[in-house]
Amino acid sequence: MRNDIDHAVVDVNDVADYFIYKSQFDARRRSSISPLKLQKLLYYSQAWFYTLMERKLFSDKIEAWVHGPVVPSIYDKYKRYGYNDISKNVDNIPQSIKRNEDVKDILDAVWYTYNQFDAKTLEKISHMESPWRKARGDLKAYQPSNREITVEDMRNYYKTYI
C-alpha cells in the first residue's frame, strides 16, 4: 500500500514552469524571476504544501546550500542564467497544476506572499528560518553543503504560523 504522505502531487519542473508563467502573465504585477528567486519559491511551495496538506508537493529533495534552499535538478536546469532573469517562455499553466485546485491555490498564495521580495531578500529570510539553519548545522556561512532540508523540519517550523 502506497503512503500518500510520501507520494508527490506534481513534478518539480511543473512547479518551476508555473512560477515562470506567473512572472510573465500575472495581471497584478509583472515581475522578473532569477534562478535564485525561483529556488526560494520552490522551497516555500514545498514547505507550505507539506504543512497544510501533509503531502509532498514534489519528490525532489531540497538542500541547504550557501545561498539558501536549492532543488539541485532545477539548479542544473537554470544555472546558465546566473543572477539574470530566466528568459524561458511558458505560455500555459502546466496541466498537472491546472487540474489540481489545492496545488494551484497554494502556489498562488506562495506567489502573492513571496513574489514581492527580490531574490536576495528571500535568501536572507530563508537564512533566518530554522529549517535551513538546522540542515546547515555548524557549517560556516561560506561552506558548501548538500544536506537535505526535510519536509518534517519545514512543517514543524511553518505550522507555528497557522
C-alpha positions in Angstrom: 0.0 0.0 0.0 1.3 3.4 -1.0 2.0 6.0 1.6 0.2 9.2 0.3 2.3 11.4 2.6 5.5 10.4 0.6 3.8 10.4 -2.8 4.4 13.7 -4.6 1.5 15.5 -6.2 3.3 17.2 -9.2 6.7 17.2 -10.9 9.0 20.0 -9.7 9.5 21.1 -13.3 5.8 21.9 -13.5 6.1 24.0 -10.3 9.1 25.9 -11.8 7.2 26.4 -15.0 4.2 27.7 -13.1 6.3 30.4 -11.4 8.0 31.3 -14.6 4.5 31.6 -16.2 3.3 33.8 -13.3 6.3 36.1 -13.7 5.3 36.6 -17.3 1.5 36.8 -17.1 0.4 37.8 -13.6 -2.1 40.6 -14.2 -1.4 42.2 -10.8 2.3 42.6 -11.3 4.7 41.5 -14.0 8.0 40.6 -12.4 11.3 39.0 -13.1 12.4 35.7 -11.8 16.0 34.7 -11.5 17.2 31.1 -10.7 17.8 32.3 -7.1 14.3 33.6 -6.7 12.8 30.5 -8.3 14.7 28.3 -5.8 13.2 30.1 -2.9 9.7 30.0 -4.4 10.1 26.2 -4.8 11.2 25.9 -1.2 8.3 27.9 0.2 5.9 25.9 -2.0 7.1 22.6 -0.7 7.1 23.9 2.9 3.6 25.3 2.8 2.1 22.5 0.8 3.5 19.9 3.2 2.5 21.9 6.2 -1.1 22.4 5.0 -1.8 19.2 3.1 0.6 16.8 4.9 1.9 15.6 1.5 4.9 16.4 -0.6 4.2 18.8 -3.4 7.1 17.3 -5.4 9.5 14.5 -4.7 12.9 16.2 -5.3 14.8 16.9 -2.2 15.7 20.5 -1.1 19.3 21.0 0.0 20.7 23.7 2.3 23.2 25.5 0.1 25.2 28.6 0.9 22.6 30.9 -0.8 19.6 29.1 0.8 17.4 26.2 -0.1 18.0 24.6 -3.5 16.4 21.9 -5.6 19.6 20.6 -7.4 17.8 19.4 -10.5 16.2 22.8 -11.1 19.6 24.5 -10.3 21.2 22.4 -13.0 18.4 23.3 -15.5 18.6 27.1 -15.0 22.2 27.8 -13.8 23.2 29.1 -17.2 21.1 32.3 -16.3 23.4 33.0 -13.3 21.9 36.0 -11.5 20.0 37.1 -14.6 16.3 36.7 -15.2 15.1 33.4 -16.7 14.1 34.1 -20.3 12.3 30.9 -20.9 8.7 31.5 -22.3 6.0 29.5 -20.6 2.7 30.2 -22.4 0.4 28.0 -20.3 -0.2 26.7 -16.8 1.1 23.1 -16.6 -1.8 20.7 -16.8 -0.9 18.9 -13.5 -1.3 22.2 -11.7 -4.3 23.4 -13.7 -6.3 20.3 -12.8 -5.4 20.4 -9.0 -7.1 23.2 -7.2 -5.3 22.7 -3.9 -1.9 22.9 -5.6 -2.9 25.9 -7.6 -4.3 27.7 -4.6 -1.1 27.1 -2.5 1.2 28.1 -5.4 -0.8 31.3 -5.9 -0.6 32.0 -2.1 3.2 31.5 -2.2 3.4 33.7 -5.3 1.5 36.6 -3.8 3.2 36.3 -0.4 6.8 36.0 -1.6 7.0 37.5 -5.0 7.0 41.0 -3.5 10.6 40.3 -2.4 13.7 40.2 -4.6 15.9 37.1 -4.7 18.5 38.3 -2.2 15.8 39.3 0.4 14.2 35.8 0.0 17.7 34.3 0.6 18.1 36.4 3.8 14.6 35.4 5.0 15.3 31.7 4.4 18.6 32.0 6.3 16.8 33.3 9.4 14.4 30.3 9.5 15.1 27.1 11.4 14.7 24.5 8.6 17.7 25.9 6.6 19.7 26.6 9.8 19.1 23.2 11.2 20.2 21.5 7.9 23.3 23.6 7.8 24.2 22.7 11.4 27.6 24.0 12.4 28.8 24.8 8.8 30.3 28.2 8.2 28.3 30.6 6.0 30.6 30.1 3.0 30.9 26.2 3.3 29.2 24.2 0.6 26.6 21.6 1.6 24.2 19.2 0.1 22.5 18.4 3.4 18.7 17.9 3.0 16.1 20.3 4.5 13.5 17.8 5.5 9.8 18.3 5.0 9.3 17.4 8.6 11.5 20.3 9.7 9.6 22.6 7.3 6.3 21.5 8.7 7.4 21.8 12.3 8.6 25.4 11.7 5.7 26.6 9.4 2.9 25.1 11.4 3.6 27.6 14.1 2.3 30.3 11.7 -1.1 28.7 11.2 
